[in-house]
Amino acid sequence: MREKRDVVRIFVISPDSDLTPELLYRYMVNQKMNLKMKETCFGLIVVGDEKSLAEALHEVKKLDKYGIFSKVRGYPPGDPRICRASRGGGPRMGFHFLEYEFSVLPLIREGLESVERGEEVRERHVEERVSVKEVEKAFREVEL
């Protein structure tokens, strides 16, 4: 028989939300959810079985429908493989990408709300992308 394993997710609060990690944590504690939780600057790291995590996400969405996002996190809180104390300091793996994702959450909220209102989805103009050859040329020109 296959053993059930806990899943680790991070609940990220959009920077334009009125919620804080502390408020979200207190809310989840008051709901008596059977989860392990740790506050972070972006939200909460939540550990539990898949069903409990899905229920928790459904519940917290009531607080801010388009302001709380969730993604899988590979390591539980305190895991020595990514602990800054064990690794000698510096940002954790994936931190910079999470920081970028956090910065665009207000745009995602805006898009979700406009779709919900039934507005026509329009494409935004994106600056022309740089070709691979231009990037390679720039790397060659930089003295390392």
Helices and strands as residue ranges (DSSP letters): E 7-13, H 21-30, E 36-39, E 43-48, H 50-60, E 68-72, H 84-87, H 95-116, H 132-141
